[in-house]
Amino acid sequence: MTSTVSGATRTRVQQESTTVKVQPSVKKICDKCQVIRRHGRVLVICDNARHKQRQG
């Protein structure tokens, strides 16, 4: 089975869907943002993908 998508493009698409800003402190940006704790890490999840953050 061959793929028509190059490795670089496929990697970039995967990163765009899972990219999280890593910051020393996280905070809510809008009303839909939720601060949660998963696996010992503090995360902000939101409907807006630009608001995803991880403390670290």
Beta strands, then each sheet from edge to edge (+ up, - down):
strand 1: 21-23
strand 2: 34-38
strand 3: 41-45
strand 4: 53-55
sheet 1: 1+ 4+ 3- 2+
end
